[in-house]
Amino acid sequence: MDGPRVDRVIFWVALPLIAGVSVPLVVFPVEGEALLSAAFGWLTRILGWAYLWFTIAAFALLVYYALGKYGNVRFGGPDAKPEFSLISWIAMIFCAGIGASVLYWGTIEWAYYYMNPPFGLEPRSAEATEWAATYGLFHWGFTAWAIYCIPTLPLAYLFWNRRRPVLRMSAACEGVIGAQAARSLPGKFIDMLFMFGLLGGVGTSIGLSTPMISAGLSEMLGVDRGYWLDASVVITLGTIFGVSVYTGLQRGIRMLSRFNLWLTIALLTFVFLAGPTLFIIDTITNSIGLLVQNFVKMSLYLDPIGKWGSLISASGEGSPGLQATPQATFPEQWTVFYWAWWIAFAPFMGLFVARISRGRTIRELIGAEIIGGAMGCWLFFAVLGNTSLFFQLEGSQDLTGLVARNMTPEAIIATVVAVGDRVIPFAIPLLLVFVTLAIIFAATTLDSASYILASVATREQAEVREPARWHRCFWAVVLSSVALSLMFVGGTESLRAVQSASLIVALPLIAVLVLMTLSFIRWLKQDHGA
């Protein structure tokens, strides 16, 4: 078999661990989902503040790095040349980081905030509408991509500047825990924790993209959406990213990412011109203004009065009711949820982006992720989301009604069809482009995940080498098989269970990300002075 050897400890412990967690959820989906959801609810109520403070601190630290004296430090050394062109590099970062989820949430996230707005606003009011168009920009903006960037810096510096040919979170913690601990059980635990979190994150991506893709195919082919159609989508995704993983970074992931970039530009340009163009421009302008003006407020908003007010009123003013249960608030249901999701996915992004960032400076990397990533996501929310919102406000589509009936994928497809109908007869061709884009987005994320899983489960080498091809394809099969089995026994509910598990994993990952950051700071001081 070709390629470097497998790390047997990580491989043979991680695989049973993944199966040991996933199989009970498959056999007992209702009980498993309830248990994990309850655990996640408890964490958000008790430790929601920790997620908020971590993310705002991460953003502030990256601004300091970008503007400080370390900003010009180049990964690979002063004379290192980029491995990929600027367009390919940014496209790979963006496609791996957001996947088909940005098509899903970018089109319809506003509907949830429109019906259940923040700050105690009246649902469906003018103010609720403005904030509905704004909050998606926040959840997919600068802070979110800062979470992705935090682990990327120490991993890239260790890999390219300290010449450690290994892509593992444990190695990036060596500056604090020491090399011996990183190579022994503590380090193995850190790496396996990451693999488990990545499984949940990828399961979330599949759970969002598959029903949306199936709904699009159902509309085009005139067939009912069911398990076998969803299964066909997952098998197709597995085949695409299996082939892409087998061909490697240069030919596979790079080519998919570049193709997806141009297809994205074509789709968004068409929707922008064929849709409510002036409404899109006006709304995104207003939304950016609201976001800039309220960035700190939104970053630290926890709504304690909404959460604890019922306890106080239940037991008399000034006497907290110990028997009452605090209410779930908007920031706990959405902001904390999103930050935990981004944290769960951050190590994967850090490992992948570190691998493709040779020849880039710290400032370039921070700018590409925080600014480039946020702006890329904003385009989807601006064009697709505001177009969808326009159809709801003008009354031509009852999209919130579909969302309320748990038919969110159908609401997304209805938006695409409505845009196509404005340019008769272009609904089916536009839907074909949208579905193709979603498939390639999902495939790019999944083949990147397979590549990184194989890298983490590969023994450290004396030189930089890609993981064995069979090893990369093996993890592609594992990811597809887990998705298929979960969908067979419980559909979206089982996927929500795995999603909840990944979010719970985000809590200990915060500690790991802090260790990685401290190691990075120590290495910079050692190599470039305080």
C-alpha positions in Angstrom: 0.0 0.0 0.0 1.3 3.5 -1.0 2.1 6.4 1.3 3.2 6.8 4.9 2.2 4.3 7.6 -0.9 4.6 9.7 -0.6 5.6 13.4 -2.1 2.4 14.8 -2.9 3.8 18.2 -5.0 6.7 16.9 -6.5 4.7 14.1 -7.5 1.6 16.1 -8.7 3.6 19.1 -10.5 6.4 17.2 -12.4 4.0 14.9 -14.0 2.0 17.7 -14.7 5.2 19.6 -16.5 6.7 16.7 -18.5 3.5 16.2 -19.1 3.2 20.0 -20.7 6.6 20.0 -22.5 6.4 16.6 -24.0 2.9 16.8 -26.0 3.5 20.0 -27.4 6.7 18.4 -28.4 4.6 15.4 -30.0 1.9 17.6 -31.6 4.3 20.0 -32.0 7.5 18.0 -34.7 9.1 20.1 -33.1 8.5 23.5 -29.7 9.5 22.2 -30.9 12.7 20.6 -32.8 13.6 23.8 -29.7 12.9 26.0 -27.3 14.9 23.8 -29.8 17.8 23.4 -30.3 18.0 27.1 -26.5 18.0 27.7 -26.1 20.8 25.1 -29.0 22.8 26.6 -27.3 22.5 30.0 -24.0 23.7 28.6 -25.4 26.7 26.8 -27.4 27.8 29.9 -24.5 27.4 32.3 -21.5 28.2 30.1 -22.9 30.2 27.2 -20.9 33.2 28.4 -17.6 31.2 27.9 -18.3 30.7 24.2 -19.0 34.4 23.7 -15.9 35.6 25.6 -13.7 33.0 23.8 -14.8 34.2 20.3 -14.5 37.9 20.9 -11.0 37.3 22.5 -10.0 35.3 19.4 -11.1 38.1 17.1 -9.2 40.7 19.1 -6.0 38.6 19.2 -6.1 38.1 15.4 -6.4 41.8 14.9 -3.4 42.3 17.1 -1.4 39.7 15.1 -2.4 41.2 11.7 -1.4 44.7 12.7 1.6 43.9 14.9 5.2 43.1 14.1 4.6 39.4 13.5 2.2 40.1 10.6 5.0 39.8 8.0 6.2 36.4 9.2 6.0 34.0 6.3 5.0 30.4 6.6 8.0 28.4 5.2 10.5 31.1 5.7 11.2 34.5 4.1 11.9 33.1 0.7 9.0 30.5 0.6 6.8 30.6 -2.5 3.1 29.9 -2.4 2.1 26.4 -3.3 -1.2 27.6 -4.8 -2.3 30.7 -6.7 -4.1 33.4 -4.7 -7.5 32.5 -6.3 -7.1 28.7 -5.8 -5.9 29.3 -2.2 -8.9 31.5 -1.2 -11.3 29.2 -3.1 -10.0 26.2 -1.2 -10.3 28.0 2.2 -13.8 29.2 1.5 -15.2 26.0 0.0 -13.8 23.8 2.7 -14.9 26.2 5.5 -18.6 26.6 4.6 -19.7 23.8 2.3 -23.3 23.6 1.2 -24.4 25.0 4.6 -24.0 28.5 3.3 -26.5 27.8 0.5 -28.9 26.4 3.2 -28.6 29.1 5.8 -27.7 31.9 3.5 -31.1 31.5 1.8 -33.4 30.9 4.7 -31.8 31.8 8.1 -33.6 35.1 8.1 -37.0 33.3 8.4 -36.1 32.0 11.9 -35.2 35.4 13.2 -38.2 37.0 11.4 -40.5 34.7 13.3 -38.5 34.7 16.6 -36.5 37.9 16.7 -33.8 39.0 19.3 -34.0 41.8 21.8 -37.7 41.1 22.6 -38.9 42.6 19.3 -42.3 41.9 17.9 -42.2 39.0 15.4 -42.7 40.0 11.8 -42.4 43.7 12.6 -40.3 46.1 10.6 -37.5 46.0 13.3 -37.6 42.2 13.3 -37.2 42.2 9.6 -34.1 44.4 9.7 -32.5 42.3 12.3 -33.5 39.1 10.5 -31.5 40.3 7.5 -28.5 41.3 9.7 -28.0 38.5 12.2 -26.9 36.0 9.5 -24.0 38.4 8.6 -22.9 38.3 12.2 -23.1 34.5 12.7 -21.2 34.0 9.4 -18.9 37.0 9.7 -15.6 38.2 11.2 -16.0 36.5 14.6 -16.9 33.1 13.0 -13.9 33.1 10.7 -11.7 34.2 13.6 -12.6 31.0 15.3 -11.4 29.1 12.2 -8.2 31.1 12.0 -7.1 30.7 15.6 -5.9 27.0 15.2 -4.6 27.6 11.7 -1.7 29.9 12.8 0.1 27.6 15.3 -0.5 24.6 13.0 0.9 26.4 9.9 3.9 27.8 11.9 4.8 24.4 13.3 4.4 22.6 10.0 6.2 25.1 7.7 8.5 27.1 10.0 9.5 24.6 12.7 9.7 21.9 10.1 7.6 19.4 11.9 6.0 17.3 9.1 2.9 16.5 11.0 -0.7 17.8 10.9 -2.0 17.2 14.4 -3.5 19.4 17.1 -1.4 17.6 19.7 1.8 18.7 18.1 0.6 22.4 18.0 0.3 22.2 21.8 3.9 21.2 22.4 4.9 24.7 23.3 2.9 24.4 26.5 2.5 20.7 27.3 5.9 19.6 26.0 6.9 17.2 23.2 6.7 14.1 25.4 3.1 14.7 26.5 2.1 15.6 22.9 3.5 12.3 21.6 1.9 10.2 24.4 -1.6 9.7 25.8 -2.5 13.3 26.4 -1.6 14.1 22.7 -3.5 11.0 21.5 -6.6 12.1 23.4 -6.4 15.6 21.9 -6.2 14.1 18.4 -9.1 11.6 18.9 -11.2 14.4 20.4 -10.7 16.3 17.2 -11.6 13.3 15.1 -14.9 12.8 17.0 -15.7 16.5 16.7 -15.0 16.5 12.9 -17.3 13.5 12.5 -20.1 15.5 14.1 -19.3 18.6 12.1 -19.3 16.7 8.8 -22.5 14.9 9.8 -24.1 18.3 10.3 -23.0 19.4 6.8 -24.5 16.2 5.3 -27.6 16.7 7.4 -28.1 20.2 5.9 -27.0 19.6 2.4 -28.6 16.3 1.6 -32.3 17.2 2.1 -31.7 20.5 0.2 -30.1 18.7 -2.7 -32.8 16.0 -2.7 -35.5 18.7 -2.7 -34.0 20.2 -5.7 -33.7 16.9 -7.5 -37.3 16.1 -6.5 -38.5 19.4 -8.1 -36.5 18.8 -11.3 -37.3 15.1 -11.8 -40.9 15.2 -10.5 -40.3 12.5 -7.9 -41.1 12.3 -4.2 -38.2 13.0 -1.8 -37.5 10.0 0.4 -34.7 7.9 2.0 -33.6 6.4 -1.3 -33.3 9.7 -3.0 -31.3 11.1 0.0 -29.2 7.9 0.0 -28.4 8.4 -3.7 -27.2 11.9 -3.0 -24.9 10.7 -0.2 -23.5 7.9 -2.5 -22.9 10.5 -5.2 -21.1 12.8 -2.8 -19.0 9.9 -1.5 -18.0 8.9 -5.0 -17.1 12.5 -6.0 -15.0 13.2 -2.9 -13.6 9.7 -2.9 -12.2 10.3 -6.4 -11.0 13.8 -5.5 -9.3 12.6 -2.3 -7.6 9.8 -4.3 -6.2 12.4 -6.8 -4.8 14.6 -4.0 -4.7 18.3 -3.2 -3.3 19.6 -6.5 -5.6 17.9 -8.9 -8.7 17.0 -6.8 -9.6 19.6 -4.1 -8.0 22.5 -6.0 -9.9 21.8 -9.2 -13.2 21.3 -7.4 -12.7 24.5 -5.4 -11.8 26.6 -8.5 -14.8 25.3 -10.5 -17.1 25.9 -7.5 -15.8 29.5 -7.2 -16.7 30.4 -10.8 -20.0 28.6 -10.6 -20.8 30.5 -7.4 -20.0 33.8 -9.1 -22.3 32.9 -12.0 -25.2 31.9 -9.7 -25.0 34.9 -7.5 -24.7 37.3 -10.4 -27.7 35.8 -12.1 -29.9 36.0 -9.0 -28.7 39.5 -8.3 -29.6 40.7 -11.8 -32.8 38.7 -12.2 -34.0 39.2 -8.6 -35.0 42.3 -6.6 -31.7 44.1 -7.3 -32.5 47.4 -5.6 -34.0 45.6 -2.6 -30.8 43.5 -2.3 -28.6 46.6 -2.4 -30.7 48.6 0.1 -31.0 45.7 2.6 -27.4 44.6 2.6 -26.3 48.3 3.1 -28.7 48.7 6.0 -27.6 45.3 7.5 -23.9 46.2 7.4 -24.7 49.5 9.1 -26.6 47.7 11.9 -23.9 45.1 12.3 -21.0 47.7 12.5 -23.0 49.8 14.9 -24.0 46.9 17.2 -21.0 44.5 16.8 -19.9 44.5 20.5 -23.5 44.4 21.7 -24.3 41.3 19.5 -21.0 39.7 20.5 -21.7 39.8 24.2 -25.6 39.6 24.1 -26.9 36.8 26.4 -30.4 38.3 27.3 -30.1 37.5 31.1 -33.5 39.2 31.8 -35.3 37.1 29.3 -33.5 34.0 30.7 -33.9 34.6 34.4 -36.9 36.9 34.5 -39.3 34.0 34.8 -37.5 32.7 37.9 -37.8 36.0 39.7 -41.4 36.6 38.8 -42.3 33.1 39.7 -41.2 33.4 43.3 -41.8 37.0 44.0 -39.8 40.1 43.2 -36.3 40.0 44.6 -36.4 36.3 45.5 -35.1 34.0 42.9 -37.2 30.9 42.3 -35.0 27.9 42.7 -37.5 25.5 41.4 -38.1 27.3 38.1 -36.3 26.5 34.9 -34.5 29.3 33.0 -35.9 30.0 29.6 -33.8 29.3 26.5 -33.0 32.7 25.0 -32.2 33.8 21.4 -28.4 34.0 21.9 -28.3 30.6 23.5 -30.4 29.0 20.7 -28.5 30.8 17.9 -25.3 32.6 18.8 -23.9 30.1 21.3 -25.0 27.3 19.0 -23.2 28.8 16.1 -20.0 29.6 18.0 -19.9 26.0 19.3 -20.4 24.7 15.8 -17.6 26.8 14.4 -15.4 25.7 17.3 -16.1 22.0 16.7 -15.1 22.5 13.0 -12.2 24.9 13.7 -9.5 22.2 14.2 -10.3 20.7 10.8 -10.1 24.0 9.1 -6.9 24.8 10.9 -5.3 21.6 9.8 -6.4 21.9 6.2 -5.6 25.6 5.8 -2.3 25.1 7.4 -1.4 22.5 4.9 -2.2 24.7 1.9 -0.7 28.0 3.2 3.0 27.7 2.5 4.4 31.0 1.3 1.7 33.1 2.9 2.3 35.6 5.7 0.5 35.7 9.0 -1.2 38.9 7.8 -2.3 37.4 4.5 -3.7 34.3 6.2 -5.7 36.4 8.8 -7.0 38.7 6.0 -8.0 35.8 3.8 -9.9 34.0 6.5 -11.5 36.8 8.5 -12.1 39.3 5.7 -12.3 37.0 2.6 -14.3 34.3 4.4 -16.8 36.8 5.9 -17.3 38.7 2.6 -17.8 35.5 0.7 -20.5 34.4 3.2 -22.1 37.8 3.1 -22.6 37.6 -0.7 -24.8 34.5 -0.2 -26.8 36.2 2.6 -27.1 39.4 0.6 -28.2 37.9 -2.7 -30.0 34.6 -1.8 -31.2 35.6 1.6 -32.5 39.0 0.8 -34.2 37.7 -2.4 -36.0 35.1 -0.3 -37.0 37.8 2.2 -38.3 39.9 -0.6 -40.6 37.1 -1.9 -41.9 36.7 1.7 -42.6 40.4 2.1 -44.3 40.9 -1.2 -46.5 37.9 -0.6 -45.6 35.8 -3.6 -44.2 33.0 -1.5 -45.1 31.8 2.0 -41.6 30.7 3.0 -42.0 31.2 6.7 -45.0 28.9 6.5 -42.9 26.1 5.0 -40.2 26.7 7.6 -42.8 26.5 10.4 -43.9 23.1 9.0 -40.3 21.8 9.0 -40.1 22.0 5.2 -37.0 24.3 5.1 -35.3 22.5 2.2 -38.5 23.0 0.2 -38.6 26.7 1.1 -35.0 27.1 -0.2 -35.9 25.4 -3.5 -39.1 27.5 -3.8 -36.9 30.6 -3.6 -34.6 29.4 -6.4 -37.6 28.4 -8.6 -39.2 31.8 -8.0 -36.1 33.6 -9.2 -36.0 31.4 -12.3 -39.6 32.1 -13.0 -38.8 35.8 -13.3 -36.8 34.9 -16.4 -39.2 32.6 -18.2 -38.4 29.7 -18.7 -35.3 29.5 -16.6 -36.4 27.8 -13.4 -35.1 24.3 -14.1 -31.6 25.5 -15.5 -31.2 27.7 -12.5 -32.2 24.9 -10.2 -29.7 22.6 -11.9 -26.9 25.1 -11.3 -27.9 25.5 -7.6 -28.0 21.8 -7.0 -24.7 21.2 -8.8 -23.1 24.0 -6.6 -24.5 22.4 -3.5 -23.1 19.0 -4.5 -19.6 20.3 -5.2 -19.6 22.4 -2.0 -20.5 19.4 0.0 -18.0 17.2 -1.8 -15.2 19.8 -1.3 -15.8 19.9 2.4 -16.1 16.1 2.7 -13.0 15.3 0.7 -11.0 17.9 2.7 -12.3 16.2 5.9 -11.2 12.8 4.7 -7.7 14.2 3.8 -7.3 15.6 7.3 -8.7 12.5 9.1 -6.1 10.5 7.2 -3.4 13.0 8.1 -4.1 12.9 11.8 -4.1 9.1 11.8 -0.8 8.9 9.9 2.6 8.4 11.7 4.9 11.4 11.7 7.4 11.3 8.9 10.9 12.8 8.3 9.6 14.8 5.4 6.2 16.3 4.2 4.2 13.6 2.5 0.5 13.2 1.8 -1.4 10.4 3.6 -1.7 7.1 1.8 -4.4 7.1 -0.9 -6.2 4.0 0.5 -6.2 5.7 3.9 -7.9 8.9 2.5 -10.4 6.8 0.6 -11.1 4.7 3.7 -12.2 7.8 5.7 -14.3 8.9 2.7 -16.2 5.6 2.9 -16.5 5.9 6.7 -18.0 9.3 6.5 -20.5 8.3 3.8 -21.4 5.1 5.7 -22.1 6.9 8.9 -24.3 9.4 7.1 -26.3 6.7 5.3 -26.9 4.6 8.5 -28.0 7.6 10.4 -30.4 8.7 7.7 -31.8 5.2 7.4 -32.8 4.8 11.0 -33.9 8.3 11.9 -33.3 10.9 9.2 -32.7 14.4 10.5 -33.3 13.6 14.1 -30.3 11.2 14.2 -28.2 13.7 12.4 -29.2 16.3 15.0 -27.9 13.9 17.7 -24.5 13.8 16.1 -24.6 17.5 15.6 -25.3 18.0 19.3 -22.4 15.7 20.1 -20.0 17.8 18.0 -21.2 20.9 19.8 -20.6 19.4 23.2 -17.1 18.5 22.1 -16.6 22.2 21.4 -16.3 22.9 25.1 -13.1 20.9 25.8 -11.8 22.1 22.4 -11.8 25.6 23.7 -9.1 24.6 26.2 -7.1 22.9 23.4 -7.3 26.0 21.2 -6.1 28.1 24.1 -3.1 25.7 24.5 -2.3 26.0 20.8 -2.5 29.8 20.9 -0.1 29.9 23.9 2.3 27.6 22.1 2.2 29.8 19.1 2.9 33.0 21.1 5.9 31.2 22.8 7.3 30.1 19.4 7.0 33.5 17.9 8.9 35.1 20.9 11.6 32.4 20.7 12.1 32.7 17.0 11.5 36.5 16.4 12.0 38.1 19.8 9.5 39.5 22.3 
